[in-house]
Amino acid sequence: MARADLLLKLVKSGASGDKQLFRKAVHSVIAEERLKQHHVLAQQLEEELNKIPLNPGLATMNGFNQLNGLKDQTIGNLLDERHPIRGLSDLYLDNEVKEQINEFCQEQFRADVLRSYNLEPRNRILLTGEPGNGKTSLAEAVATTLMIPFIVVRYDGIIGSYLGETASRLRKLFDYVSNRACVVFFDEFDALGKERGDVQETGEIKRVVSSLLVQIDQLPSHVIAIAATNHPELLDRAVWRRFQLQLNLERPNSAMIEAYLAQHLQEFKTGALVKNNQLSGKLAGASFSALEAFVLDLRRKYVLALPDPDVKKIIQQSIKQLNVKK
Protein backbone atom coordinates (compact mmCIF):
# COMPACT_ATOMS: atom_id res chain seq x y z
CA MET A 1 0.00 0.00 0.00
CA ALA A 2 1.38 3.41 -0.95
CA ARG A 3 2.05 5.97 1.75
CA ALA A 4 -0.86 8.16 2.86
CA ASP A 5 0.90 11.33 1.66
CA LEU A 6 1.32 9.86 -1.84
CA LEU A 7 -2.33 8.87 -2.01
CA LEU A 8 -3.24 12.39 -0.94
CA LYS A 9 -1.03 13.87 -3.68
CA LEU A 10 -2.66 11.61 -6.28
CA VAL A 11 -6.13 12.73 -5.24
CA LYS A 12 -5.13 16.42 -5.14
CA SER A 13 -3.46 16.27 -8.55
CA GLY A 14 -6.48 14.51 -10.05
CA ALA A 15 -8.89 17.03 -8.58
CA SER A 16 -6.86 20.05 -9.71
CA GLY A 17 -5.61 18.66 -13.01
CA ASP A 18 -1.98 19.18 -11.94
CA LYS A 19 -0.19 16.75 -14.26
CA GLN A 20 3.29 17.50 -12.90
CA LEU A 21 2.21 16.68 -9.33
CA PHE A 22 0.46 13.56 -10.62
CA ARG A 23 3.56 12.29 -12.44
CA LYS A 24 5.77 13.04 -9.43
CA ALA A 25 3.45 11.14 -7.09
CA VAL A 26 3.20 8.13 -9.41
CA HIS A 27 7.01 8.07 -9.80
CA SER A 28 7.30 7.89 -6.01
CA VAL A 29 4.75 5.05 -5.84
CA ILE A 30 6.68 3.11 -8.51
CA ALA A 31 9.96 3.57 -6.64
CA GLU A 32 8.42 2.34 -3.38
CA GLU A 33 6.91 -0.71 -5.05
CA ARG A 34 10.32 -1.58 -6.55
CA LEU A 35 11.92 -1.35 -3.10
CA LYS A 36 9.25 -3.76 -1.82
CA GLN A 37 10.18 -6.16 -4.66
CA HIS A 38 6.73 -5.67 -6.23
CA HIS A 39 8.29 -5.56 -9.69
CA VAL A 40 5.21 -6.63 -11.68
CA LEU A 41 3.05 -3.87 -10.19
CA ALA A 42 5.86 -1.32 -10.61
CA GLN A 43 6.24 -2.27 -14.27
CA GLN A 44 2.49 -2.02 -14.89
CA LEU A 45 2.36 1.42 -13.25
CA GLU A 46 5.34 2.60 -15.31
CA GLU A 47 3.78 1.36 -18.56
CA GLU A 48 0.51 3.16 -17.80
CA LEU A 49 2.35 6.37 -16.86
CA ASN A 50 4.37 6.27 -20.09
CA LYS A 51 1.15 6.27 -22.09
CA ILE A 52 0.45 9.81 -20.87
CA PRO A 53 2.07 12.44 -23.16
CA LEU A 54 4.72 14.55 -21.45
CA ASN A 55 3.30 17.69 -23.01
CA PRO A 56 0.41 17.27 -25.44
CA GLY A 57 0.87 20.84 -26.67
CA LEU A 58 4.42 20.22 -27.77
CA ALA A 59 4.30 20.03 -31.52
CA THR A 60 6.81 21.63 -33.79
CA MET A 61 9.24 24.51 -33.70
CA ASN A 62 10.55 25.95 -36.94
CA GLY A 63 9.31 22.84 -38.72
CA PHE A 64 11.26 20.47 -36.48
CA ASN A 65 9.52 18.03 -34.18
CA GLN A 66 11.33 18.43 -30.86
CA LEU A 67 10.71 14.79 -29.99
CA ASN A 68 12.03 13.65 -33.37
CA GLY A 69 15.39 11.98 -32.72
CA LEU A 70 14.00 10.41 -29.56
CA LYS A 71 12.03 7.80 -31.48
CA ASP A 72 15.09 5.60 -31.88
CA GLN A 73 16.82 6.93 -28.81
CA THR A 74 17.12 4.17 -26.19
CA ILE A 75 17.71 5.05 -22.57
CA GLY A 76 21.04 3.20 -22.75
CA ASN A 77 22.41 5.99 -24.94
CA LEU A 78 21.73 8.52 -22.19
CA LEU A 79 23.29 6.82 -19.19
CA ASP A 80 25.55 4.10 -17.84
CA GLU A 81 24.14 2.08 -14.96
CA ARG A 82 26.92 0.71 -12.76
CA HIS A 83 27.03 -1.54 -9.73
CA PRO A 84 28.65 0.61 -7.01
CA ILE A 85 31.60 -0.98 -5.22
CA ARG A 86 33.43 1.70 -3.22
CA GLY A 87 31.98 2.57 0.17
CA LEU A 88 32.52 5.54 2.46
CA SER A 89 34.99 3.46 4.51
CA ASP A 90 37.19 3.19 1.39
CA LEU A 91 37.54 6.97 1.12
CA TYR A 92 39.75 9.41 3.02
CA LEU A 93 37.57 12.42 3.68
CA ASP A 94 37.92 15.62 5.62
CA ASN A 95 36.06 15.23 8.93
CA GLU A 96 33.55 17.94 8.05
CA VAL A 97 32.79 16.37 4.66
CA LYS A 98 32.47 12.94 6.26
CA GLU A 99 30.06 14.26 8.89
CA GLN A 100 27.86 16.02 6.33
CA ILE A 101 27.71 12.98 4.05
CA ASN A 102 26.80 10.73 6.99
CA GLU A 103 24.00 13.13 7.95
CA PHE A 104 22.77 13.15 4.35
CA CYS A 105 22.66 9.34 4.23
CA GLN A 106 20.91 9.16 7.60
CA GLU A 107 18.17 11.43 6.27
CA GLN A 108 17.59 8.97 3.43
CA PHE A 109 17.62 5.96 5.77
CA ARG A 110 15.10 7.66 8.08
CA ALA A 111 12.99 9.28 5.39
CA ASP A 112 9.78 7.84 6.87
CA VAL A 113 10.44 9.62 10.17
CA LEU A 114 10.95 12.93 8.36
CA ARG A 115 7.82 12.43 6.26
CA SER A 116 5.75 11.79 9.38
CA TYR A 117 6.56 15.43 10.21
CA ASN A 118 5.79 16.57 6.65
CA LEU A 119 9.50 16.86 5.79
CA GLU A 120 11.49 15.33 2.92
CA PRO A 121 15.14 14.18 3.09
CA ARG A 122 17.71 16.14 1.12
CA ASN A 123 18.49 14.54 -2.22
CA ARG A 124 20.81 16.90 -4.14
CA ILE A 125 24.57 17.29 -3.70
CA LEU A 126 27.02 19.54 -5.58
CA LEU A 127 30.69 18.49 -5.43
CA THR A 128 33.47 20.89 -6.40
CA GLY A 129 37.25 20.61 -6.38
CA GLU A 130 40.30 19.87 -8.48
CA PRO A 131 40.46 16.70 -10.60
CA GLY A 132 41.50 13.50 -8.87
CA ASN A 133 40.28 14.26 -5.35
CA GLY A 134 37.40 11.81 -5.16
CA LYS A 135 34.24 13.44 -6.50
CA THR A 136 33.21 10.42 -8.58
CA SER A 137 34.29 8.02 -5.83
CA LEU A 138 32.20 9.89 -3.26
CA ALA A 139 29.12 9.77 -5.49
CA GLU A 140 29.63 6.03 -5.91
CA ALA A 141 30.13 5.61 -2.16
CA VAL A 142 26.79 7.30 -1.46
CA ALA A 143 25.10 4.78 -3.78
CA THR A 144 26.91 1.92 -2.04
CA THR A 145 25.91 3.19 1.40
CA LEU A 146 22.26 3.59 0.43
CA MET A 147 22.33 0.25 -1.46
CA ILE A 148 20.83 1.72 -4.63
CA PRO A 149 21.94 1.76 -8.31
CA PHE A 150 24.62 4.21 -9.47
CA ILE A 151 23.66 5.91 -12.75
CA VAL A 152 26.19 8.05 -14.65
CA VAL A 153 24.85 10.50 -17.23
CA ARG A 154 26.39 10.24 -20.71
CA TYR A 155 26.77 13.66 -22.27
CA ASP A 156 27.58 12.19 -25.68
CA GLY A 157 24.04 10.79 -25.73
CA ILE A 158 22.35 13.76 -24.05
CA ILE A 159 23.71 16.69 -26.04
CA GLY A 160 22.14 16.95 -29.51
CA SER A 161 22.72 19.27 -32.46
CA TYR A 162 19.07 20.03 -33.27
CA LEU A 163 16.88 22.65 -31.69
CA GLY A 164 15.18 21.28 -28.56
CA GLU A 165 16.87 17.88 -28.83
CA THR A 166 19.05 18.19 -25.70
CA ALA A 167 16.18 19.37 -23.51
CA SER A 168 13.98 16.52 -24.78
CA ARG A 169 16.63 13.92 -24.02
CA LEU A 170 17.14 15.39 -20.56
CA ARG A 171 13.43 15.04 -19.91
CA LYS A 172 13.54 11.40 -21.00
CA LEU A 173 16.48 10.79 -18.66
CA PHE A 174 14.75 12.40 -15.69
CA ASP A 175 11.53 10.49 -16.36
CA TYR A 176 13.49 7.24 -16.33
CA VAL A 177 15.41 7.85 -13.09
CA SER A 178 12.33 9.22 -11.30
CA ASN A 179 10.76 5.75 -11.28
CA ARG A 180 13.32 4.24 -8.91
CA ALA A 181 15.53 4.92 -5.94
CA CYS A 182 19.00 5.60 -7.36
CA VAL A 183 21.98 7.95 -7.45
CA VAL A 184 22.18 9.84 -10.74
CA PHE A 185 25.62 11.36 -11.24
CA PHE A 186 26.41 14.34 -13.46
CA ASP A 187 30.20 14.56 -13.85
CA GLU A 188 31.64 17.78 -15.33
CA PHE A 189 28.28 19.41 -14.63
CA ASP A 190 29.48 22.71 -16.09
CA ALA A 191 28.95 21.10 -19.53
CA LEU A 192 25.19 21.45 -18.92
CA GLY A 193 24.78 23.97 -16.12
CA LYS A 194 26.62 26.89 -17.73
CA GLU A 195 26.12 30.50 -16.70
CA ARG A 196 23.20 31.85 -18.70
CA GLY A 197 24.53 35.38 -18.50
CA ASP A 198 27.55 34.47 -20.65
CA VAL A 199 27.14 36.49 -23.85
CA GLN A 200 29.13 33.87 -25.78
CA GLU A 201 26.54 31.17 -25.11
CA THR A 202 23.63 30.59 -27.49
CA GLY A 203 19.97 30.85 -26.69
CA GLU A 204 19.69 27.07 -27.02
CA ILE A 205 22.16 26.52 -24.15
CA LYS A 206 20.18 28.96 -22.01
CA ARG A 207 16.98 27.01 -22.69
CA VAL A 208 18.75 23.76 -21.79
CA VAL A 209 19.95 25.20 -18.47
CA SER A 210 16.46 26.47 -17.64
CA SER A 211 14.95 23.06 -18.46
CA LEU A 212 17.65 21.29 -16.44
CA LEU A 213 17.03 23.38 -13.33
CA VAL A 214 13.28 22.83 -13.47
CA GLN A 215 13.70 19.06 -13.76
CA ILE A 216 16.22 18.94 -10.90
CA ASP A 217 13.71 20.80 -8.75
CA GLN A 218 11.02 18.24 -9.61
CA LEU A 219 13.05 15.15 -8.75
CA PRO A 220 11.36 13.06 -6.04
CA SER A 221 13.40 12.72 -2.85
CA HIS A 222 14.13 9.01 -3.42
CA VAL A 223 16.33 10.03 -6.39
CA ILE A 224 19.74 11.32 -5.30
CA ALA A 225 21.16 13.81 -7.81
CA ILE A 226 24.90 14.38 -7.43
CA ALA A 227 26.69 16.87 -9.69
CA ALA A 228 30.46 17.39 -9.84
CA THR A 229 32.58 20.07 -11.45
CA ASN A 230 36.22 21.11 -11.61
CA HIS A 231 35.15 24.61 -12.67
CA PRO A 232 32.53 25.96 -10.24
CA GLU A 233 33.07 29.46 -11.61
CA LEU A 234 31.39 28.38 -14.88
CA LEU A 235 28.14 27.26 -13.24
CA ASP A 236 25.00 29.33 -13.55
CA ARG A 237 24.27 31.18 -10.32
CA ALA A 238 20.85 29.54 -10.07
CA VAL A 239 22.47 26.08 -10.10
CA TRP A 240 23.93 26.54 -6.62
CA ARG A 241 20.65 26.94 -4.77
CA ARG A 242 19.24 23.79 -6.40
CA PHE A 243 21.64 21.67 -4.37
CA GLN A 244 20.95 21.46 -0.64
CA LEU A 245 24.44 20.14 0.15
CA GLN A 246 27.52 21.76 -1.40
CA LEU A 247 30.90 20.18 -0.67
CA ASN A 248 34.38 21.12 -1.81
CA LEU A 249 36.83 18.20 -1.98
CA GLU A 250 40.40 19.39 -1.51
CA ARG A 251 43.71 17.63 -1.94
CA PRO A 252 44.55 15.22 0.89
CA ASN A 253 46.43 16.72 3.84
CA SER A 254 49.43 15.04 5.46
CA ALA A 255 47.25 13.00 7.86
CA MET A 256 45.14 11.66 4.98
CA ILE A 257 48.26 10.79 2.98
CA GLU A 258 49.75 8.93 5.93
CA ALA A 259 46.51 7.00 6.49
CA TYR A 260 46.28 6.12 2.79
CA LEU A 261 49.87 4.90 2.60
CA ALA A 262 49.62 2.98 5.87
CA GLN A 263 46.69 0.98 4.50
CA HIS A 264 47.92 0.43 0.95
CA LEU A 265 51.61 -0.24 1.57
CA GLN A 266 51.33 -2.80 4.37
CA GLU A 267 52.73 -5.66 2.31
CA PHE A 268 55.88 -3.66 1.46
CA LYS A 269 57.02 -3.35 5.09
CA THR A 270 57.29 0.42 4.82
CA GLY A 271 55.65 1.15 8.16
CA ALA A 272 58.67 3.03 9.50
CA LEU A 273 58.87 5.22 6.41
CA VAL A 274 55.19 6.10 6.67
CA LYS A 275 55.30 6.64 10.41
CA ASN A 276 58.17 9.13 10.37
CA ASN A 277 56.56 11.11 7.53
CA GLN A 278 59.36 10.42 5.04
CA LEU A 279 56.94 9.22 2.39
CA SER A 280 54.04 11.54 3.13
CA GLY A 281 56.37 14.54 3.06
CA LYS A 282 57.63 13.64 -0.39
CA LEU A 283 54.08 13.09 -1.61
CA ALA A 284 52.70 16.36 -0.19
CA GLY A 285 50.42 18.08 -2.71
CA ALA A 286 49.46 14.86 -4.51
CA SER A 287 45.81 14.21 -5.33
CA PHE A 288 44.15 10.94 -4.37
CA SER A 289 44.35 9.77 -7.99
CA ALA A 290 48.11 10.52 -7.94
CA LEU A 291 48.49 8.54 -4.71
CA GLU A 292 46.62 5.63 -6.26
CA ALA A 293 48.87 5.78 -9.34
CA PHE A 294 51.94 5.83 -7.05
CA VAL A 295 50.81 2.73 -5.15
CA LEU A 296 49.98 0.81 -8.35
CA ASP A 297 53.33 1.72 -9.90
CA LEU A 298 55.13 0.62 -6.75
CA ARG A 299 53.31 -2.72 -6.75
CA ARG A 300 54.19 -3.39 -10.38
CA LYS A 301 57.86 -2.67 -9.78
CA TYR A 302 57.81 -4.78 -6.63
CA VAL A 303 56.32 -7.81 -8.40
CA LEU A 304 58.72 -7.57 -11.34
CA ALA A 305 61.69 -7.35 -8.94
CA LEU A 306 60.79 -10.56 -7.08
CA PRO A 307 62.21 -12.66 -5.49
CA ASP A 308 64.59 -10.09 -3.98
CA PRO A 309 63.12 -6.60 -4.41
CA ASP A 310 64.86 -3.51 -3.03
CA VAL A 311 61.82 -1.74 -1.53
CA LYS A 312 63.55 1.56 -0.77
CA LYS A 313 64.93 1.82 -4.31
CA ILE A 314 61.54 0.97 -5.81
CA ILE A 315 59.86 3.67 -3.69
CA GLN A 316 62.43 6.23 -4.79
CA GLN A 317 61.88 5.35 -8.45
CA SER A 318 58.08 5.58 -8.11
CA ILE A 319 58.26 8.95 -6.36
CA LYS A 320 60.64 10.29 -9.00
CA GLN A 321 58.25 9.27 -11.78
CA LEU A 322 55.23 10.72 -10.03
CA ASN A 323 54.26 14.18 -11.25
CA VAL A 324 53.03 15.98 -8.13
CA LYS A 325 51.57 19.46 -8.65
CA LYS A 326 52.61 21.57 -5.68
PyMOL commands that set and color helices and strands:
alter all, ss='L'
color gray80, all
select helices_A, chain A and resi 4-16+19-35+39-50+75-77+88-90+95-109+111-115+135-146+155-158+165-177+189-191+203-217+232-234+237-240+254-264+266-268+271-275+278-282+288-304+311-321
alter helices_A, ss='H'
color red, helices_A
select strands_A, chain A and resi 60-61+64-65+79-82+124-128+150-153+182-186+223-229+245-248
alter strands_A, ss='S'
color yellow, strands_A
deselect
rebuild
show_as cartoon
